[in-house]
Amino acid sequence: MKIDVKAKAYAKLNISLDVLARRADGYHELRSVMQSVGLCDTIRITSAENGLCVKTNRAYLPSDEKNMAAKAAAAFLRHTGIECEGLMIEIDKKIPVCAGLGGGSSDAAAVLRALNKAYAAGLSAGQLQTIAATLGSDVPFCVVGGTSLAQGRGEELTPLPDIPVFYVVICKPVFSVSTPELFSRVRCEKIRLRPDMDGLIDAIARKDQKGIARRVFNVLEDALPKGGDEIREIKGTLIDCGAMGASMSGSGSSVFGLFDSEENAVYAFRVLKSRFTDTFLTKTTPRIEIGEALNEDWPKA
Ligand code: C5P
């Protein structure tokens, strides 16, 4: 069966992120409210003759099975038992790489959604998320996006109501942060300031925009090996331009600001874009609905 399918891979933000403990498996126990935004990569998957191949508009990204998108395709085919000679995955990347925005994770999640549709495999969101969890901690969230509380290593998701729409300005400084290095610097017992996660979840339930924006917070900012001053400066600029709240996303180095005013967001975007190429103006997006499971037996163990 020949396929030709497109999907959008939305960036994610950690509206708030707390690290609770280091686990025996080397990962960290997290509590984070995650949110998808309209900034996205676009993916096209077509049938090919020879195995899995990835083409992107970023020369430094792998084009073979090391690419997260190819890993996702391989996992989907393995779990569903669908046979195919090969797939070409073309990715038009807009989400900056190594930025704390879940770019690679979102590409992988979009591949799962796209193949589910193209092969009419009928997997539910939960079944796709089971496959996604084998690919990375953020991939299950990226399958559906919207707003969720993420726990465990990030893969245990509790969907939250969609938040009131915010305009979002995202700015990535030139430096990048290694996620494993940053996590290895966290000393959980020494964290003194932690996010008010319960207050945030309550504000989301009440659709209280100010209450949400006031509680954006990321404990990983204090563990940064470098660039802390620049992160603080970008946050300051966002707030000065009218952001209701600003924080680093995930393991950075991207910083985001939440706005209820489009005018203020456009102003902040212009100010930061004049200094940082990787500056984006976008909006929060709702959860993606993926129908009911049609194949209860899939994914295979
Ligand atoms: O799951 P993923 O491959 O995205 O994680 C990348 C790295 O980030 C892990 O190898 C680990 O060092 C760190 N990490 C962590 N705790 C988490 C998620 C990621 O320590 N909950």
Boltz pocket constraint, residues with backbone or C-beta under 6 A from the ligand:
constraints:
  - pocket:
      binder: B
      contacts: [[A, 26], [A, 27], [A, 28], [A, 29], [A, 30], [A, 135], [A, 136], [A, 137], [A, 138], [A, 152], [A, 153], [A, 154], [A, 179], [A, 180], [A, 181], [A, 183]]
      max_distance: 6.0
